[in-house]
């Protein structure tokens, strides 16, 4: 029988990682489409949305839903693929450095690189 860790998880950790990866994927596809000549106005037309809405959604994943993610992916001629990796047994140093999460604030901690030096990571926030 498989044994799972009894270690508590940080509430919101999985959500934050998934949201950030979804946002990064959409931003990368958006960058590619811009290089191919798609304008933000064209994207807004495809979504039947106001260009200001598109601008807000492309500036950060605040208030994104799965519908928002799916609609943006579709309008950018992308296909969503979902893959889960088994992290059991992975060293905690290999995880993203999220260490504090609340509904509207995500603080990334310092990360120690291979030489033992500490470098500060950016603070991500949904709050204005």
C-alpha positions as CSV (number, residue, x, y, z in Angstrom):
1,X,0.0,0.0,0.0
2,X,1.3,3.5,-0.9
3,X,2.1,5.7,2.0
4,X,1.5,9.5,1.7
5,X,3.1,12.2,3.8
6,X,1.1,13.6,6.7
7,X,2.8,16.9,6.2
8,X,0.3,19.8,6.2
9,X,0.0,21.7,2.9
10,X,-0.1,25.4,2.7
11,X,-3.7,26.5,1.8
12,X,-3.7,28.1,-1.6
13,X,-0.3,26.8,-2.6
14,X,-1.6,24.5,-5.3
15,X,-4.0,27.2,-6.6
16,X,-1.2,29.8,-6.8
17,X,1.2,27.5,-8.7
18,X,-1.5,26.4,-11.1
19,X,-2.7,30.0,-11.7
20,X,0.8,31.3,-12.3
21,X,1.6,28.4,-14.8
22,X,-1.7,29.1,-16.6
23,X,-0.9,32.8,-16.8
24,X,2.7,32.1,-18.0
25,X,1.3,29.8,-20.8
26,X,-1.2,32.4,-22.0
27,X,1.4,35.2,-21.9
28,X,3.8,33.1,-24.0
29,X,1.1,32.3,-26.6
30,X,0.0,35.9,-26.6
31,X,3.7,37.0,-27.2
32,X,3.9,34.6,-30.2
33,X,0.5,35.8,-31.7
34,X,1.7,39.4,-31.4
35,X,4.8,38.6,-33.3
36,X,2.5,37.0,-35.9
37,X,0.5,40.3,-36.2
38,X,-2.5,39.8,-33.8
39,X,-3.4,43.0,-32.0
40,X,-5.0,43.3,-28.6
41,X,-8.0,44.8,-30.4
42,X,-8.2,41.7,-32.7
43,X,-8.0,39.5,-29.6
44,X,-10.8,41.5,-27.9
45,X,-13.0,41.1,-31.1
46,X,-12.4,37.3,-31.0
47,X,-13.5,37.3,-27.4
48,X,-16.4,39.7,-27.9
49,X,-14.9,41.8,-25.1
50,X,-13.8,45.3,-24.5
51,X,-10.0,45.8,-25.2
52,X,-9.6,47.2,-21.7
53,X,-10.8,43.8,-20.3
54,X,-8.3,42.0,-22.4
55,X,-5.6,44.3,-21.2
56,X,-6.4,43.7,-17.6
57,X,-6.5,39.9,-18.1
58,X,-3.1,39.9,-19.9
59,X,-1.5,42.0,-17.3
60,X,-2.0,39.5,-14.5
61,X,-4.0,36.5,-13.4
62,X,-6.0,38.3,-10.8
63,X,-9.6,37.2,-10.8
64,X,-9.0,34.6,-13.5
65,X,-11.4,31.7,-13.7
66,X,-11.1,28.5,-15.7
67,X,-13.5,30.1,-18.1
68,X,-11.2,33.1,-18.5
69,X,-8.2,30.8,-19.0
70,X,-10.1,28.6,-21.5
71,X,-11.5,31.6,-23.5
72,X,-8.1,33.2,-23.8
73,X,-6.5,30.0,-24.8
74,X,-9.2,29.4,-27.5
75,X,-9.0,33.0,-28.8
76,X,-5.2,32.6,-29.1
77,X,-5.7,29.4,-31.1
78,X,-4.2,27.4,-28.3
79,X,-5.1,24.0,-26.8
80,X,-5.0,23.4,-23.1
81,X,-3.1,20.3,-22.0
82,X,-3.1,19.2,-18.4
83,X,-0.4,17.1,-16.8
84,X,0.2,16.4,-13.2
85,X,3.7,15.4,-12.0
86,X,4.3,13.1,-9.0
87,X,6.2,15.2,-6.5
88,X,6.3,12.5,-3.8
89,X,9.9,12.1,-2.8
90,X,11.0,15.3,-4.4
91,X,13.3,17.5,-2.3
92,X,11.5,20.6,-0.9
93,X,14.2,22.8,-2.4
94,X,12.9,21.8,-5.8
95,X,9.4,23.2,-5.1
96,X,8.6,26.8,-6.0
97,X,9.5,29.0,-3.1
98,X,5.9,30.0,-2.1
99,X,5.8,30.1,1.6
100,X,3.0,32.4,2.5
101,X,-0.4,32.7,0.8
102,X,-3.6,34.5,1.7
103,X,-6.6,35.2,-0.5
104,X,-5.1,38.3,-2.1
105,X,-1.4,38.2,-1.3
106,X,1.3,35.8,-2.3
107,X,4.8,36.4,-0.9
108,X,7.7,34.5,-2.4
109,X,10.5,33.7,0.0
110,X,14.2,33.9,-0.5
111,X,15.7,31.0,-2.4
112,X,19.1,29.6,-1.8
113,X,21.1,28.8,-4.9
114,X,23.5,26.0,-5.4
115,X,26.4,28.0,-4.0
116,X,24.5,28.8,-0.8
117,X,23.9,32.4,-1.7
118,X,20.4,33.8,-1.0
119,X,18.6,35.7,-3.6
120,X,15.3,37.5,-3.2
121,X,12.3,36.5,-5.4
122,X,9.6,38.9,-6.6
123,X,6.5,39.5,-4.5
124,X,3.3,38.6,-6.4
125,X,0.1,40.1,-5.4
126,X,-3.6,40.2,-6.5
127,X,-4.2,43.2,-4.3
128,X,-4.0,46.7,-5.8
